[in-house]
Amino acid sequence: MGRLVTGAENPTVLYVSGGNTQVIAYLQRRYRIFGETIDIAVGNCLDRFARVLKLSNDPSPGYNIEQLAKRGKKFLELPYAVKGMDVSFSGLLSYIEEKAPGLVESGEYTPEDLCFSLQETVFAMLVEITERAMAHCGSQEVMIVGGVGCNERLQQMMEVMAKERGALLYATDERFCIDNGAMIAQAGYLMYKSGQTTPLVDTWCTQRFRTDEVEVTWRD
Amino acid sequence: MAAPMDVSGENVRKFIKQGAEAKVYAENFYGRPCISKERFSKGYRHPTLDKSLTLQRLKAEIRAMSKCRNLGIPVPTLYFVDTSTSTFYMEEIVNSQTVRDYIVSIQTSDPDGAMQKLSPLAEKIGKILSKMHCGKVIHGDLTTSNMLLRGDPSDLDIVLIDFGLSFSEGLAEDKGVDLYVFERALLSTHPNTEELFKVVIEAYKKENVKESADAISKLDEVRMRGRKRTMVG
């Protein structure tokens, strides 16, 4: 889907949403996961922090964090956990969950500052593992997909990283970032075109496919 | 402090490659050929975070390299550290290739016999990692690109490099994650190496039966953490 919308050839993909955080690249008929979270997803981390600050769920907790972060100024150093091409967010979340109420109450940091610091830290981790995967695969294209991919600060940071290494960033907008129906339809269309069909009686839904489980018949 | 120059006073710095966070040069350290690794600042990161990470990693890398040296694990010899430019100078490992290139070349030239041919190498890797973990060094970024094979590949003379994400820790959890990172790097870079990783783990166990058991059970635990995650949203 991302390739269709952006025209990218063979990008390294950062897939970030409420349930998933993965760095993916295509190699020999499979989308292979080069890096991922070893505990919670980045979207989950942001949502849970939004709850600590009692932010509204409308339109989404992540969106509200993004808006607050725009007004944050003071940077709080938070635990930064990159392990090879994997990341870990649970330690960071516990840390900020525990500290946040006190820091806000004492007036040392505003909720805006904390949202800003959280975003700066977790996105830096994501951009770093994406860059590691790109260096590892020799890739010159990068794409962000998934709900958290709508975040403009993440896109901006990725853009800077891409520029610094002479690579290109392809970002999809929210029409495609979060429309699972469109993505499934596009995958189905490609499978059909490659001659892979499933009789209707054998067709059902599963949410549990891992990215690297599916054999890709529609790409070389 | 400026970068050291060679004896003639001429700086002969030659750019070799740019990794994810450092530039690597070949140059001359007072007459000796050497490799320098310069960590550069990342424009996408907040300046405070950037400074702190750069220094932290420079220190981590140097510490782990000297520790490995004491443990008898081959690493490049450290010559000089310049914190003002986040650069350090080390021995050039001449006549070497990465384990990654070696595995690729064997898998390409002899797909059927690759497993058998690569087994001794996997065993040696397991042994080295076990030794390193017993010495409380966690590498943090184990990949086949971060291991060099010096001289004739059949000598299995492995040199570990790239310790920027390393830290000193004896906890089984960290060892388990270190092995997990390596497993993922191996399998995603070299398709069909599941059996090879088993050889690594067997050798890892054999090298230190007592201490490796906990790390291996943590490895299984960390794997499950990844797998149980469903693909929702």
Interface residues (C-beta under 8 A of the other chain):
Chain A: S17 G18 G19 N20 L27 Q28 R32 I33 F34 G35 E36 I38 D39 A41 G43 F75 E77 Y80 V82 K83 G84 M85 D86 E120 T121 A124 V127 E128 E131 R132 M134 A135 H136 G147 Q156 M157 M158 V160 M161 K163 E164 R165 Q207 R208 F209 R210 T211
Chain B: Q18 G19 A20 E21 K42 G43 Y44 R45 H46 T48 L49 S52 L53 G140 D141 L142 T143 S145 L165 V177 D178 Y180 V181 F182 R184 A185 S188 T189 P191 V222 R225 G226 R227 R229 T230 M231 V232 G233
